[in-house]
Amino acid sequence: MTLYLKDPQSTVDYSVDWTTWLVAGEAITSTEWSITPSDTSAPTLGNIIDGDTVQGVYVSGGIAGRRYHLTCRIETDAGRQADRSLSLRIMER
């Protein structure tokens, strides 16, 4: 799992490129982002970025010193589902 550093005062976009996972002609029909732990100190998930095979989300906030897992779940027009996760460490820069 890839680790990214994020300042608690910044709003940053994170994305997953699904190009190599998708079968030729297959399209993403839904995208859902989640963050864990999802308590009141968790970063806020903002607008989703729909770039066809690249799906992203804007993330803001978080508590310095904490680590979170950001997960992108997709479903395709072929009925397949998949998750990809990354790790966020909140740090003052």
PDB file of N, CA, C and O in Angstrom:
ATOM      1  N   MET A   1       0.847  -1.163   0.000  1.00  0.00           N
ATOM      2  CA  MET A   1       0.000   0.000   0.000  1.00  0.00           C
ATOM      3  C   MET A   1       0.900   1.236   0.000  1.00  0.00           C
ATOM      4  O   MET A   1       1.832   1.335   0.798  1.00  0.00           O
ATOM      5  N   THR A   2       0.619   2.151  -0.880  1.00  0.00           N
ATOM      6  CA  THR A   2       1.417   3.366  -1.015  1.00  0.00           C
ATOM      7  C   THR A   2       1.097   4.334   0.120  1.00  0.00           C
ATOM      8  O   THR A   2      -0.066   4.510   0.482  1.00  0.00           O
ATOM      9  N   LEU A   3       2.138   4.966   0.683  1.00  0.00           N
ATOM     10  CA  LEU A   3       1.980   5.945   1.749  1.00  0.00           C
ATOM     11  C   LEU A   3       2.162   7.348   1.188  1.00  0.00           C
ATOM     12  O   LEU A   3       3.147   7.625   0.503  1.00  0.00           O
ATOM     13  N   TYR A   4       1.206   8.236   1.481  1.00  0.00           N
ATOM     14  CA  TYR A   4       1.282   9.638   1.093  1.00  0.00           C
ATOM     15  C   TYR A   4       1.265  10.497   2.341  1.00  0.00           C
ATOM     16  O   TYR A   4       0.572  10.185   3.310  1.00  0.00           O
ATOM     17  N   LEU A   5       2.037  11.591   2.319  1.00  0.00           N
ATOM     18  CA  LEU A   5       2.037  12.551   3.412  1.00  0.00           C
ATOM     19  C   LEU A   5       1.118  13.701   3.040  1.00  0.00           C
ATOM     20  O   LEU A   5       1.114  14.158   1.897  1.00  0.00           O
ATOM     21  N   LYS A   6       0.332  14.171   4.017  1.00  0.00           N
ATOM     22  CA  LYS A   6      -0.604  15.263   3.764  1.00  0.00           C
ATOM     23  C   LYS A   6      -0.585  16.221   4.935  1.00  0.00           C
ATOM     24  O   LYS A   6      -0.678  15.796   6.087  1.00  0.00           O
ATOM     25  N   ASP A   7      -0.465  17.508   4.657  1.00  0.00           N
ATOM     26  CA  ASP A   7      -0.542  18.536   5.676  1.00  0.00           C
ATOM     27  C   ASP A   7      -2.003  18.692   6.103  1.00  0.00           C
ATOM     28  O   ASP A   7      -2.886  18.662   5.246  1.00  0.00           O
ATOM     29  N   PRO A   8      -2.287  18.858   7.405  1.00  0.00           N
ATOM     30  CA  PRO A   8      -3.678  18.968   7.829  1.00  0.00           C
ATOM     31  C   PRO A   8      -4.394  20.210   7.284  1.00  0.00           C
ATOM     32  O   PRO A   8      -5.624  20.241   7.244  1.00  0.00           O
ATOM     33  N   GLN A   9      -3.646  21.222   6.869  1.00  0.00           N
ATOM     34  CA  GLN A   9      -4.249  22.448   6.343  1.00  0.00           C
ATOM     35  C   GLN A   9      -4.476  22.410   4.838  1.00  0.00           C
ATOM     36  O   GLN A   9      -5.083  23.326   4.284  1.00  0.00           O
ATOM     37  N   SER A  10      -4.003  21.373   4.175  1.00  0.00           N
ATOM     38  CA  SER A  10      -4.095  21.325   2.709  1.00  0.00           C
ATOM     39  C   SER A  10      -5.313  20.529   2.236  1.00  0.00           C
ATOM     40  O   SER A  10      -5.853  19.687   2.952  1.00  0.00           O
ATOM     41  N   THR A  11      -5.717  20.829   1.012  1.00  0.00           N
ATOM     42  CA  THR A  11      -6.714  20.027   0.306  1.00  0.00           C
ATOM     43  C   THR A  11      -5.998  19.441  -0.896  1.00  0.00           C
ATOM     44  O   THR A  11      -5.485  20.170  -1.745  1.00  0.00           O
ATOM     45  N   VAL A  12      -5.967  18.118  -0.960  1.00  0.00           N
ATOM     46  CA  VAL A  12      -5.165  17.417  -1.966  1.00  0.00           C
ATOM     47  C   VAL A  12      -6.049  16.407  -2.691  1.00  0.00           C
ATOM     48  O   VAL A  12      -6.942  15.807  -2.092  1.00  0.00           O
ATOM     49  N   ASP A  13      -5.793  16.224  -3.983  1.00  0.00           N
ATOM     50  CA  ASP A  13      -6.519  15.191  -4.722  1.00  0.00           C
ATOM     51  C   ASP A  13      -5.666  13.935  -4.819  1.00  0.00           C
ATOM     52  O   ASP A  13      -4.463  13.995  -5.071  1.00  0.00           O
ATOM     53  N   TYR A  14      -6.314  12.804  -4.614  1.00  0.00           N
ATOM     54  CA  TYR A  14      -5.684  11.491  -4.738  1.00  0.00           C
ATOM     55  C   TYR A  14      -6.486  10.710  -5.768  1.00  0.00           C
ATOM     56  O   TYR A  14      -7.702  10.872  -5.872  1.00  0.00           O
ATOM     57  N   SER A  15      -5.799   9.858  -6.531  1.00  0.00           N
ATOM     58  CA  SER A  15      -6.498   9.131  -7.583  1.00  0.00           C
ATOM     59  C   SER A  15      -5.961   7.718  -7.750  1.00  0.00           C
ATOM     60  O   SER A  15      -4.855   7.389  -7.321  1.00  0.00           O
ATOM     61  N   VAL A  16      -6.785   6.898  -8.387  1.00  0.00           N
ATOM     62  CA  VAL A  16      -6.420   5.527  -8.736  1.00  0.00           C
ATOM     63  C   VAL A  16      -6.622   5.386 -10.241  1.00  0.00           C
ATOM     64  O   VAL A  16      -7.674   5.743 -10.773  1.00  0.00           O
ATOM     65  N   ASP A  17      -5.611   4.864 -10.917  1.00  0.00           N
ATOM     66  CA  ASP A  17      -5.688   4.613 -12.358  1.00  0.00           C
ATOM     67  C   ASP A  17      -6.052   3.145 -12.559  1.00  0.00           C
ATOM     68  O   ASP A  17      -5.275   2.249 -12.232  1.00  0.00           O
ATOM     69  N   TRP A  18      -7.241   2.916 -13.100  1.00  0.00           N
ATOM     70  CA  TRP A  18      -7.775   1.570 -13.287  1.00  0.00           C
ATOM     71  C   TRP A  18      -7.509   1.024 -14.691  1.00  0.00           C
ATOM     72  O   TRP A  18      -7.996  -0.058 -15.018  1.00  0.00           O
ATOM     73  N   THR A  19      -6.758   1.730 -15.522  1.00  0.00           N
ATOM     74  CA  THR A  19      -6.567   1.381 -16.927  1.00  0.00           C
ATOM     75  C   THR A  19      -6.136  -0.068 -17.124  1.00  0.00           C
ATOM     76  O   THR A  19      -6.730  -0.780 -17.933  1.00  0.00           O
ATOM     77  N   THR A  20      -5.125  -0.510 -16.409  1.00  0.00           N
ATOM     78  CA  THR A  20      -4.602  -1.860 -16.636  1.00  0.00           C
ATOM     79  C   THR A  20      -5.492  -2.941 -16.036  1.00  0.00           C
ATOM     80  O   THR A  20      -5.372  -4.106 -16.415  1.00  0.00           O
ATOM     81  N   TRP A  21      -6.369  -2.595 -15.123  1.00  0.00           N
ATOM     82  CA  TRP A  21      -7.271  -3.573 -14.513  1.00  0.00           C
ATOM     83  C   TRP A  21      -8.520  -3.805 -15.369  1.00  0.00           C
ATOM     84  O   TRP A  21      -9.050  -4.915 -15.410  1.00  0.00           O
ATOM     85  N   LEU A  22      -8.981  -2.764 -16.043  1.00  0.00           N
ATOM     86  CA  LEU A  22     -10.193  -2.869 -16.854  1.00  0.00           C
ATOM     87  C   LEU A  22      -9.960  -3.695 -18.115  1.00  0.00           C
ATOM     88  O   LEU A  22      -8.882  -3.647 -18.709  1.00  0.00           O
ATOM     89  N   VAL A  23     -10.968  -4.444 -18.514  1.00  0.00           N
ATOM     90  CA  VAL A  23     -10.940  -5.202 -19.756  1.00  0.00           C
ATOM     91  C   VAL A  23     -11.274  -4.243 -20.900  1.00  0.00           C
ATOM     92  O   VAL A  23     -12.023  -3.285 -20.706  1.00  0.00           O
ATOM     93  N   ALA A  24     -10.724  -4.493 -22.086  1.00  0.00           N
ATOM     94  CA  ALA A  24     -10.994  -3.629 -23.239  1.00  0.00           C
ATOM     95  C   ALA A  24     -12.496  -3.425 -23.421  1.00  0.00           C
ATOM     96  O   ALA A  24     -13.263  -4.387 -23.462  1.00  0.00           O
ATOM     97  N   GLY A  25     -12.904  -2.165 -23.530  1.00  0.00           N
ATOM     98  CA  GLY A  25     -14.303  -1.815 -23.727  1.00  0.00           C
ATOM     99  C   GLY A  25     -15.117  -1.710 -22.449  1.00  0.00           C
ATOM    100  O   GLY A  25     -16.268  -1.276 -22.494  1.00  0.00           O
ATOM    101  N   GLU A  26     -14.553  -2.094 -21.310  1.00  0.00           N
ATOM    102  CA  GLU A  26     -15.256  -2.039 -20.034  1.00  0.00           C
ATOM    103  C   GLU A  26     -15.201  -0.609 -19.475  1.00  0.00           C
ATOM    104  O   GLU A  26     -14.193   0.081 -19.627  1.00  0.00           O
ATOM    105  N   ALA A  27     -16.276  -0.177 -18.836  1.00  0.00           N
ATOM    106  CA  ALA A  27     -16.340   1.180 -18.291  1.00  0.00           C
ATOM    107  C   ALA A  27     -16.712   1.145 -16.810  1.00  0.00           C
ATOM    108  O   ALA A  27     -17.440   0.261 -16.361  1.00  0.00           O
ATOM    109  N   ILE A  28     -16.205   2.110 -16.068  1.00  0.00           N
ATOM    110  CA  ILE A  28     -16.548   2.271 -14.658  1.00  0.00           C
ATOM    111  C   ILE A  28     -17.926   2.936 -14.593  1.00  0.00           C
ATOM    112  O   ILE A  28     -18.148   3.981 -15.206  1.00  0.00           O
ATOM    113  N   THR A  29     -18.845   2.323 -13.848  1.00  0.00           N
ATOM    114  CA  THR A  29     -20.199   2.877 -13.738  1.00  0.00           C
ATOM    115  C   THR A  29     -20.451   3.545 -12.392  1.00  0.00           C
ATOM    116  O   THR A  29     -21.329   4.402 -12.290  1.00  0.00           O
ATOM    117  N   SER A  30     -19.704   3.175 -11.362  1.00  0.00           N
ATOM    118  CA  SER A  30     -19.854   3.851 -10.075  1.00  0.00           C
ATOM    119  C   SER A  30     -18.537   3.826  -9.314  1.00  0.00           C
ATOM    120  O   SER A  30     -17.735   2.900  -9.433  1.00  0.00           O
ATOM    121  N   THR A  31     -18.347   4.883  -8.526  1.00  0.00           N
ATOM    122  CA  THR A  31     -17.144   5.028  -7.708  1.00  0.00           C
ATOM    123  C   THR A  31     -17.557   5.484  -6.321  1.00  0.00           C
ATOM    124  O   THR A  31     -18.375   6.392  -6.171  1.00  0.00           O
ATOM    125  N   GLU A  32     -16.987   4.851  -5.316  1.00  0.00           N
ATOM    126  CA  GLU A  32     -17.249   5.235  -3.930  1.00  0.00           C
ATOM    127  C   GLU A  32     -15.920   5.322  -3.194  1.00  0.00           C
ATOM    128  O   GLU A  32     -15.098   4.409  -3.275  1.00  0.00           O
ATOM    129  N   TRP A  33     -15.711   6.414  -2.480  1.00  0.00           N
ATOM    130  CA  TRP A  33     -14.504   6.608  -1.684  1.00  0.00           C
ATOM    131  C   TRP A  33     -14.863   6.525  -0.209  1.00  0.00           C
ATOM    132  O   TRP A  33     -15.932   6.976   0.202  1.00  0.00           O
ATOM    133  N   SER A  34     -13.966   5.947   0.588  1.00  0.00           N
ATOM    134  CA  SER A  34     -14.160   5.889   2.037  1.00  0.00           C
ATOM    135  C   SER A  34     -12.818   6.082   2.725  1.00  0.00           C
ATOM    136  O   SER A  34     -11.760   5.890   2.125  1.00  0.00           O
ATOM    137  N   ILE A  35     -12.881   6.463   3.990  1.00  0.00           N
ATOM    138  CA  ILE A  35     -11.668   6.652   4.776  1.00  0.00           C
ATOM    139  C   ILE A  35     -11.856   5.981   6.129  1.00  0.00           C
ATOM    140  O   ILE A  35     -12.925   6.074   6.733  1.00  0.00           O
ATOM    141  N   THR A  36     -10.805   5.298   6.606  1.00  0.00           N
ATOM    142  CA  THR A  36     -10.843   4.669   7.926  1.00  0.00           C
ATOM    143  C   THR A  36      -9.582   5.026   8.698  1.00  0.00           C
ATOM    144  O   THR A  36      -8.518   5.139   8.090  1.00  0.00           O
ATOM    145  N   PRO A  37      -9.654   5.206   9.990  1.00  0.00           N
ATOM    146  CA  PRO A  37     -10.891   5.256  10.748  1.00  0.00           C
ATOM    147  C   PRO A  37     -11.719   6.472  10.334  1.00  0.00           C
ATOM    148  O   PRO A  37     -11.181   7.475   9.865  1.00  0.00           O
ATOM    149  N   SER A  38     -13.018   6.367  10.513  1.00  0.00           N
ATOM    150  CA  SER A  38     -13.916   7.423  10.049  1.00  0.00           C
ATOM    151  C   SER A  38     -14.526   8.201  11.214  1.00  0.00           C
ATOM    152  O   SER A  38     -15.700   8.568  11.178  1.00  0.00           O
ATOM    153  N   ASP A  39     -13.726   8.444  12.234  1.00  0.00           N
ATOM    154  CA  ASP A  39     -14.228   9.207  13.373  1.00  0.00           C
ATOM    155  C   ASP A  39     -14.265  10.705  13.043  1.00  0.00           C
ATOM    156  O   ASP A  39     -13.985  11.098  11.911  1.00  0.00           O
ATOM    157  N   THR A  40     -14.604  11.519  14.010  1.00  0.00           N
ATOM    158  CA  THR A  40     -14.773  12.958  13.770  1.00  0.00           C
ATOM    159  C   THR A  40     -13.466  13.674  13.436  1.00  0.00           C
ATOM    160  O   THR A  40     -13.494  14.790  12.916  1.00  0.00           O
ATOM    161  N   SER A  41     -12.323  13.053  13.725  1.00  0.00           N
ATOM    162  CA  SER A  41     -11.037  13.678  13.401  1.00  0.00           C
ATOM    163  C   SER A  41     -10.534  13.310  12.008  1.00  0.00           C
ATOM    164  O   SER A  41      -9.515  13.832  11.556  1.00  0.00           O
ATOM    165  N   ALA A  42     -11.247  12.412  11.327  1.00  0.00           N
ATOM    166  CA  ALA A  42     -10.810  11.933  10.009  1.00  0.00           C
ATOM    167  C   ALA A  42     -10.840  13.051   8.985  1.00  0.00           C
ATOM    168  O   ALA A  42     -11.652  13.970   9.090  1.00  0.00           O
ATOM    169  N   PRO A  43      -9.962  12.979   7.994  1.00  0.00           N
ATOM    170  CA  PRO A  43     -10.023  13.943   6.891  1.00  0.00           C
ATOM    171  C   PRO A  43     -11.393  13.901   6.220  1.00  0.00           C
ATOM    172  O   PRO A  43     -12.093  12.889   6.260  1.00  0.00           O
ATOM    173  N   THR A  44     -11.754  15.008   5.612  1.00  0.00           N
ATOM    174  CA  THR A  44     -13.026  15.133   4.920  1.00  0.00           C
ATOM    175  C   THR A  44     -12.846  14.780   3.450  1.00  0.00           C
ATOM    176  O   THR A  44     -11.920  15.260   2.797  1.00  0.00           O
ATOM    177  N   LEU A  45     -13.735  13.941   2.935  1.00  0.00           N
ATOM    178  CA  LEU A  45     -13.718  13.604   1.516  1.00  0.00           C
ATOM    179  C   LEU A  45     -14.581  14.610   0.779  1.00  0.00           C
ATOM    180  O   LEU A  45     -15.730  14.844   1.154  1.00  0.00           O
ATOM    181  N   GLY A  46     -14.028  15.207  -0.274  1.00  0.00           N
ATOM    182  CA  GLY A  46     -14.741  16.216  -1.045  1.00  0.00           C
ATOM    183  C   GLY A  46     -15.239  15.673  -2.366  1.00  0.00           C
ATOM    184  O   GLY A  46     -15.658  14.520  -2.464  1.00  0.00           O
ATOM    185  N   ASN A  47     -15.187  16.519  -3.379  1.00  0.00           N
ATOM    186  CA  ASN A  47     -15.697  16.156  -4.705  1.00  0.00           C
ATOM    187  C   ASN A  47     -14.928  14.995  -5.317  1.00  0.00           C
ATOM    188  O   ASN A  47     -13.707  14.898  -5.191  1.00  0.00           O
ATOM    189  N   ILE A  48     -15.667  14.120  -5.979  1.00  0.00           N
ATOM    190  CA  ILE A  48     -15.062  13.018  -6.723  1.00  0.00           C
ATOM    191  C   ILE A  48     -14.638  13.532  -8.094  1.00  0.00           C
ATOM    192  O   ILE A  48     -15.343  14.325  -8.717  1.00  0.00           O
ATOM    193  N   ILE A  49     -13.489  13.074  -8.552  1.00  0.00           N
ATOM    194  CA  ILE A  49     -12.951  13.441  -9.859  1.00  0.00           C
ATOM    195  C   ILE A  49     -13.146  12.241 -10.774  1.00  0.00           C
ATOM    196  O   ILE A  49     -12.522  11.198 -10.574  1.00  0.00           O
ATOM    197  N   ASP A  50     -14.012  12.382 -11.781  1.00  0.00           N
ATOM    198  CA  ASP A  50     -14.295  11.291 -12.703  1.00  0.00           C
ATOM    199  C   ASP A  50     -13.513  11.516 -13.989  1.00  0.00           C
ATOM    200  O   ASP A  50     -13.874  12.363 -14.806  1.00  0.00           O
ATOM    201  N   GLY A  51     -12.441  10.753 -14.163  1.00  0.00           N
ATOM    202  CA  GLY A  51     -11.614  10.875 -15.348  1.00  0.00           C
ATOM    203  C   GLY A  51     -11.623   9.608 -16.176  1.00  0.00           C
ATOM    204  O   GLY A  51     -10.573   9.158 -16.636  1.00  0.00           O
ATOM    205  N   ASP A  52     -12.786   9.032 -16.370  1.00  0.00           N
ATOM    206  CA  ASP A  52     -12.933   7.773 -17.101  1.00  0.00           C
ATOM    207  C   ASP A  52     -12.243   6.636 -16.351  1.00  0.00           C
ATOM    208  O   ASP A  52     -12.813   6.088 -15.407  1.00  0.00           O
ATOM    209  N   THR A  53     -11.036   6.277 -16.753  1.00  0.00           N
ATOM    210  CA  THR A  53     -10.333   5.170 -16.114  1.00  0.00           C
ATOM    211  C   THR A  53      -9.552   5.604 -14.880  1.00  0.00           C
ATOM    212  O   THR A  53      -9.050   4.755 -14.143  1.00  0.00           O
ATOM    213  N   VAL A  54      -9.442   6.893 -14.643  1.00  0.00           N
ATOM    214  CA  VAL A  54      -8.785   7.421 -13.447  1.00  0.00           C
ATOM    215  C   VAL A  54      -9.859   8.057 -12.571  1.00  0.00           C
ATOM    216  O   VAL A  54     -10.551   8.985 -12.991  1.00  0.00           O
ATOM    217  N   GLN A  55      -9.989   7.546 -11.353  1.00  0.00           N
ATOM    218  CA  GLN A  55     -10.983   8.054 -10.414  1.00  0.00           C
ATOM    219  C   GLN A  55     -10.263   8.689  -9.233  1.00  0.00           C
ATOM    220  O   GLN A  55      -9.332   8.103  -8.680  1.00  0.00           O
ATOM    221  N   GLY A  56     -10.693   9.887  -8.847  1.00  0.00           N
ATOM    222  CA  GLY A  56     -10.022  10.599  -7.769  1.00  0.00           C
ATOM    223  C   GLY A  56     -11.001  11.241  -6.810  1.00  0.00           C
ATOM    224  O   GLY A  56     -12.213  11.232  -7.021  1.00  0.00           O
ATOM    225  N   VAL A  57     -10.438  11.800  -5.743  1.00  0.00           N
ATOM    226  CA  VAL A  57     -11.238  12.491  -4.731  1.00  0.00           C
ATOM    227  C   VAL A  57     -10.359  13.551  -4.073  1.00  0.00           C
ATOM    228  O   VAL A  57      -9.151  13.369  -3.923  1.00  0.00           O
ATOM    229  N   TYR A  58     -10.990  14.669  -3.681  1.00  0.00           N
ATOM    230  CA  TYR A  58     -10.297  15.700  -2.917  1.00  0.00           C
ATOM    231  C   TYR A  58     -10.417  15.369  -1.432  1.00  0.00           C
ATOM    232  O   TYR A  58     -11.480  14.971  -0.957  1.00  0.00           O
ATOM    233  N   VAL A  59      -9.302  15.540  -0.702  1.00  0.00           N
ATOM    234  CA  VAL A  59      -9.252  15.227   0.725  1.00  0.00           C
ATOM    235  C   VAL A  59      -8.715  16.446   1.468  1.00  0.00           C
ATOM    236  O   VAL A  59      -7.704  17.023   1.069  1.00  0.00           O
ATOM    237  N   SER A  60      -9.389  16.837   2.547  1.00  0.00           N
ATOM    238  CA  SER A  60      -8.938  17.972   3.353  1.00  0.00           C
ATOM    239  C   SER A  60      -8.962  17.586   4.832  1.00  0.00           C
ATOM    240  O   SER A  60      -9.653  16.653   5.240  1.00  0.00           O
ATOM    241  N   GLY A  61      -8.189  18.328   5.618  1.00  0.00           N
ATOM    242  CA  GLY A  61      -8.191  18.155   7.069  1.00  0.00           C
ATOM    243  C   GLY A  61      -7.401  16.961   7.540  1.00  0.00           C
ATOM    244  O   GLY A  61      -6.490  16.481   6.865  1.00  0.00           O
ATOM    245  N   GLY A  62      -7.775  16.488   8.730  1.00  0.00           N
ATOM    246  CA  GLY A  62      -7.050  15.403   9.389  1.00  0.00           C
ATOM    247  C   GLY A  62      -6.269  15.930  10.575  1.00  0.00           C
ATOM    248  O   GLY A  62      -6.050  17.135  10.693  1.00  0.00           O
ATOM    249  N   ILE A  63      -5.854  15.044  11.445  1.00  0.00           N
ATOM    250  CA  ILE A  63      -5.111  15.393  12.649  1.00  0.00           C
ATOM    251  C   ILE A  63      -3.657  14.980  12.478  1.00  0.00           C
ATOM    252  O   ILE A  63      -3.359  13.829  12.162  1.00  0.00           O
ATOM    253  N   ALA A  64      -2.746  15.945  12.692  1.00  0.00           N
ATOM    254  CA  ALA A  64      -1.310  15.663  12.572  1.00  0.00           C
ATOM    255  C   ALA A  64      -0.923  14.489  13.467  1.00  0.00           C
ATOM    256  O   ALA A  64      -1.346  14.393  14.619  1.00  0.00           O
ATOM    257  N   GLY A  65      -0.108  13.603  12.902  1.00  0.00           N
ATOM    258  CA  GLY A  65       0.357  12.429  13.621  1.00  0.00           C
ATOM    259  C   GLY A  65      -0.506  11.193  13.421  1.00  0.00           C
ATOM    260  O   GLY A  65      -0.105  10.098  13.813  1.00  0.00           O
ATOM    261  N   ARG A  66      -1.681  11.343  12.821  1.00  0.00           N
ATOM    262  CA  ARG A  66      -2.580  10.209  12.595  1.00  0.00           C
ATOM    263  C   ARG A  66      -2.374   9.625  11.202  1.00  0.00           C
ATOM    264  O   ARG A  66      -1.892  10.296  10.290  1.00  0.00           O
ATOM    265  N   ARG A  67      -2.749   8.368  11.067  1.00  0.00           N
ATOM    266  CA  ARG A  67      -2.662   7.668   9.785  1.00  0.00           C
ATOM    267  C   ARG A  67      -4.050   7.145   9.426  1.00  0.00           C
ATOM    268  O   ARG A  67      -4.788   6.653  10.281  1.00  0.00           O
ATOM    269  N   TYR A  68      -4.388   7.263   8.142  1.00  0.00           N
ATOM    270  CA  TYR A  68      -5.700   6.861   7.654  1.00  0.00           C
ATOM    271  C   TYR A  68      -5.535   6.019   6.399  1.00  0.00           C
ATOM    272  O   TYR A  68      -4.517   6.109   5.713  1.00  0.00           O
ATOM    273  N   HIS A  69      -6.539   5.198   6.098  1.00  0.00           N
ATOM    274  CA  HIS A  69      -6.575   4.427   4.857  1.00  0.00           C
ATOM    275  C   HIS A  69      -7.696   4.976   3.993  1.00  0.00           C
ATOM    276  O   HIS A  69      -8.848   5.046   4.421  1.00  0.00           O
ATOM    277  N   LEU A  70      -7.351   5.362   2.779  1.00  0.00           N
ATOM    278  CA  LEU A  70      -8.287   5.903   1.802  1.00  0.00           C
ATOM    279  C   LEU A  70      -8.536   4.810   0.769  1.00  0.00           C
ATOM    280  O   LEU A  70      -7.592   4.292   0.172  1.00  0.00           O
ATOM    281  N   THR A  71      -9.803   4.457   0.556  1.00  0.00           N
ATOM    282  CA  THR A  71     -10.147   3.353  -0.340  1.00  0.00           C
ATOM    283  C   THR A  71     -11.082   3.819  -1.442  1.00  0.00           C
ATOM    284  O   THR A  71     -12.053   4.534  -1.193  1.00  0.00           O
ATOM    285  N   CYS A  72     -10.774   3.401  -2.669  1.00  0.00           N
ATOM    286  CA  CYS A  72     -11.614   3.654  -3.833  1.00  0.00           C
ATOM    287  C   CYS A  72     -12.235   2.325  -4.248  1.00  0.00           C
ATOM    288  O   CYS A  72     -11.526   1.360  -4.535  1.00  0.00           O
ATOM    289  N   ARG A  73     -13.572   2.284  -4.276  1.00  0.00           N
ATOM    290  CA  ARG A  73     -14.292   1.091  -4.729  1.00  0.00           C
ATOM    291  C   ARG A  73     -15.025   1.445  -6.012  1.00  0.00           C
ATOM    292  O   ARG A  73     -15.746   2.440  -6.076  1.00  0.00           O
ATOM    293  N   ILE A  74     -14.831   0.613  -7.035  1.00  0.00           N
ATOM    294  CA  ILE A  74     -15.529   0.845  -8.305  1.00  0.00           C
ATOM    295  C   ILE A  74     -16.392  -0.349  -8.652  1.00  0.00           C
ATOM    296  O   ILE A  74     -16.194  -1.457  -8.153  1.00  0.00           O
ATOM    297  N   GLU A  75     -17.361  -0.089  -9.528  1.00  0.00           N
ATOM    298  CA  GLU A  75     -18.134  -1.145 -10.166  1.00  0.00           C
ATOM    299  C   GLU A  75     -18.137  -0.826 -11.656  1.00  0.00           C
ATOM    300  O   GLU A  75     -18.145   0.340 -12.051  1.00  0.00           O
ATOM    301  N   THR A  76     -18.130  -1.877 -12.482  1.00  0.00           N
ATOM    302  CA  THR A  76     -18.074  -1.678 -13.933  1.00  0.00           C
ATOM    303  C   THR A  76     -19.359  -2.134 -14.603  1.00  0.00           C
ATOM    304  O   THR A  76     -20.208  -2.782 -13.990  1.00  0.00           O
ATOM    305  N   ASP A  77     -19.481  -1.782 -15.874  1.00  0.00           N
ATOM    306  CA  ASP A  77     -20.656  -2.195 -16.643  1.00  0.00           C
ATOM    307  C   ASP A  77     -20.675  -3.699 -16.896  1.00  0.00           C
ATOM    308  O   ASP A  77     -21.674  -4.226 -17.384  1.00  0.00           O
ATOM    309  N   ALA A  78     -19.590  -4.396 -16.573  1.00  0.00           N
ATOM    310  CA  ALA A  78     -19.543  -5.857 -16.674  1.00  0.00           C
ATOM    311  C   ALA A  78     -19.909  -6.510 -15.334  1.00  0.00           C
ATOM    312  O   ALA A  78     -19.873  -7.733 -15.200  1.00  0.00           O
ATOM    313  N   GLY A  79     -20.263  -5.674 -14.339  1.00  0.00           N
ATOM    314  CA  GLY A  79     -20.656  -6.199 -13.040  1.00  0.00           C
ATOM    315  C   GLY A  79     -19.500  -6.532 -12.113  1.00  0.00           C
ATOM    316  O   GLY A  79     -19.704  -7.109 -11.046  1.00  0.00           O
ATOM    317  N   ARG A  80     -18.281  -6.170 -12.517  1.00  0.00           N
ATOM    318  CA  ARG A  80     -17.123  -6.435 -11.664  1.00  0.00           C
ATOM    319  C   ARG A  80     -16.946  -5.307 -10.660  1.00  0.00           C
ATOM    320  O   ARG A  80     -17.272  -4.155 -10.942  1.00  0.00           O
ATOM    321  N   GLN A  81     -16.421  -5.652  -9.472  1.00  0.00           N
ATOM    322  CA  GLN A  81     -16.122  -4.673  -8.434  1.00  0.00           C
ATOM    323  C   GLN A  81     -14.682  -4.848  -7.990  1.00  0.00           C
ATOM    324  O   GLN A  81     -14.132  -5.949  -8.030  1.00  0.00           O
ATOM    325  N   ALA A  82     -14.081  -3.745  -7.566  1.00  0.00           N
ATOM    326  CA  ALA A  82     -12.710  -3.813  -7.065  1.00  0.00           C
ATOM    327  C   ALA A  82     -12.458  -2.658  -6.111  1.00  0.00           C
ATOM    328  O   ALA A  82     -13.108  -1.616  -6.190  1.00  0.00           O
ATOM    329  N   ASP A  83     -11.502  -2.857  -5.204  1.00  0.00           N
ATOM    330  CA  ASP A  83     -11.061  -1.831  -4.262  1.00  0.00           C
ATOM    331  C   ASP A  83      -9.565  -1.615  -4.432  1.00  0.00           C
ATOM    332  O   ASP A  83      -8.812  -2.553  -4.699  1.00  0.00           O
ATOM    333  N   ARG A  84      -9.153  -0.382  -4.275  1.00  0.00           N
ATOM    334  CA  ARG A  84      -7.731  -0.041  -4.179  1.00  0.00           C
ATOM    335  C   ARG A  84      -7.597   0.945  -3.034  1.00  0.00           C
ATOM    336  O   ARG A  84      -8.408   1.860  -2.895  1.00  0.00           O
ATOM    337  N   SER A  85      -6.566   0.756  -2.209  1.00  0.00           N
ATOM    338  CA  SER A  85      -6.380   1.610  -1.033  1.00  0.00           C
ATOM    339  C   SER A  85      -5.003   2.237  -1.021  1.00  0.00           C
ATOM    340  O   SER A  85      -4.050   1.718  -1.603  1.00  0.00           O
ATOM    341  N   LEU A  86      -4.926   3.373  -0.339  1.00  0.00           N
ATOM    342  CA  LEU A  86      -3.648   4.012  -0.085  1.00  0.00           C
ATOM    343  C   LEU A  86      -3.664   4.514   1.346  1.00  0.00           C
ATOM    344  O   LEU A  86      -4.724   4.651   1.957  1.00  0.00           O
ATOM    345  N   SER A  87      -2.501   4.780   1.863  1.00  0.00           N
ATOM    346  CA  SER A  87      -2.360   5.200   3.258  1.00  0.00           C
ATOM    347  C   SER A  87      -1.975   6.676   3.295  1.00  0.00           C
ATOM    348  O   SER A  87      -1.100   7.125   2.554  1.00  0.00           O
ATOM    349  N   LEU A  88      -2.648   7.422   4.178  1.00  0.00           N
ATOM    350  CA  LEU A  88      -2.350   8.846   4.355  1.00  0.00           C
ATOM    351  C   LEU A  88      -1.796   9.062   5.755  1.00  0.00           C
ATOM    352  O   LEU A  88      -2.417   8.658   6.737  1.00  0.00           O
ATOM    353  N   ARG A  89      -0.653   9.685   5.853  1.00  0.00           N
ATOM    354  CA  ARG A  89      -0.130  10.108   7.149  1.00  0.00           C
ATOM    355  C   ARG A  89      -0.234  11.620   7.177  1.00  0.00           C
ATOM    356  O   ARG A  89       0.283  12.308   6.296  1.00  0.00           O
ATOM    357  N   ILE A  90      -0.908  12.132   8.196  1.00  0.00           N
ATOM    358  CA  ILE A  90      -1.099  13.574   8.335  1.00  0.00           C
ATOM    359  C   ILE A  90       0.096  14.134   9.102  1.00  0.00           C
ATOM    360  O   ILE A  90       0.373  13.719  10.227  1.00  0.00           O
ATOM    361  N   MET A  91       0.802  15.083   8.480  1.00  0.00           N
ATOM    362  CA  MET A  91       2.002  15.684   9.082  1.00  0.00           C
ATOM    363  C   MET A  91       2.058  17.168   8.764  1.00  0.00           C
ATOM    364  O   MET A  91       1.736  17.596   7.655  1.00  0.00           O
ATOM    365  N   GLU A  92       2.470  17.941   9.753  1.00  0.00           N
ATOM    366  CA  GLU A  92       2.748  19.362   9.503  1.00  0.00           C
ATOM    367  C   GLU A  92       3.992  19.432   8.645  1.00  0.00           C
ATOM    368  O   GLU A  92       4.990  18.766   8.921  1.00  0.00           O
ATOM    369  N   ARG A  93       3.926  20.248   7.599  1.00  0.00           N
ATOM    370  CA  ARG A  93       5.109  20.378   6.718  1.00  0.00           C
ATOM    371  C   ARG A  93       5.778  21.687   6.944  1.00  0.00           C
ATOM    372  O   ARG A  93       6.786  21.984   6.303  1.00  0.00           O
TER     373      ARG A  93
END
